[in-house]
Structures are given as structure tokens and as C-alpha cells.
Amino acid sequence: MRSTLLFSIVIGTLLPLAASAQSSTNAPATEIENFELQTDAVIVKGVSQIGSVATEAGTILVRCKESDNVTSGQKQYAVAIVIEDNQSRLVLFVDYDELDALIHGLDFLSKVNYEVTTMPAFDASITTRSGFRAGAHSERRQGSIELFVRFGDTLRVPLTADQFNQLQNLITQAKSTLDTARSKNQGN
């Protein structure tokens, strides 16, 4: 009886752990990354450089991306945001359907002030599916508001207001470039 009870307790403890391990996958977070994983299809990946922002942590590059399944004729669009220095390179994708929200979020963050909350400190941010995060932060209601971008859980890059606006403009320009590509492809 004791061994049955002990067995039940052990199994009852392990089952939720096994279930949570099965539910967490290493599947890509973005639609374009999943699209590019298709098998039995020819995938063509097109890239266009939009521009870059030099920071103390490295250079942030903004690129447009078009992936085409020539077998089915389906296409996916995204913006690649890359941070690189002499030793490393991190790439995060923002799916086309996330771009309007990101652009509006960047606009809000570029104008945020202490009136955003009655509390003395704040952290405001927008995060995409891939983990690209842009934010504004302040510890107290005086001095400057810190602007930053974050690449997943790995790298936080502080930006000046000019660098933040430059990045915002590049992402807006990338969206416009993708809009043009999408309209041309819908006409074909």
C-alpha cells in the first residue's frame, strides 16, 4: 500500500513536468522563419539593405526580407533587425503583420514623457514575436529618459534619441519598401 501511494505521488509529480517539457518547443517564433522551414519546396530568400545605425554596442542593420515558395507561389515578408560587432551577430525578424504595431510603438516611445504614469519610475516597451524589444525607461521623474532596444534575453542596447529616431525611420522605410514589393507581387 505504501509503495502504491509513493508511486502515485512520484507519477503525479512527474506528469506535469513531462507535459510542460513537451509543450515548450524550439519552433521559430515568426511566420517567416516557419515558412522557410517548409520541406519539398524550393524557397527563394530575397534581402534588401535599408540602412544602419551605429551604436556603442555595435551596428544595428535594418533589412527587408521576402521569402518565396516557388513551388506553391506563396510569399512571406519581414524586416530583419541585426546587431553586429567584430565578434558576434544577432538577427531577429519582425513579420510583416507586426510592423504597423511596432512602428506605432516606436512613435509612442520616441515621444514618451513623465506624464505617462503618476509613479516616479517607469518602463514602457513593445516586443515582437521574435523577442525584439524597444523601450523607454526612467528611475525617477527627473533627468533624461533612457531609450533602448533589446535583442531577446541576450543584449540590451542603449540608444540616444537621435539613434532611436534613426532606427524608427529605417523600420518605417522598410515597411514602405515591403508595401511596394507586396503590391507588385499582387499585380502579377
C-alpha angles and dihedrals in degrees: 000000000000092000091050090050092047091048090051092051093049093047091045089053096046099045096069090048092052091047093051091047090053093048094054110078136177091231115139114264097222132072093230093054091049090046091055091053093067114128128215091030137097109240120195115197116201122191133189124189112229101177147288143248120213114221135170089256094051140283121315111211126195118205135173117229131199120183118192127194096207090187094063101018093237121140136195127196133202146152118246115213111197131186116193140168133168093288109033147023128204122189126191125178128218112201117230092248090059096052099086092052091046093049092049090046092051090049091052093047093049089057100036117131138174091278089075089089140008090228120097094238133038145176118200121181149152121217129195127213091263093054099258105148131187120191154160124222139184132175096199139011095263138067124024129334113238116232120199147160124218128204104211113292094321112070136025114192119196114217134196117233089257093051091047091051091047091053090046090052092048092052090048090049090049090053090051091050091051091048089056092047091048093050091049091050093047089054092057 
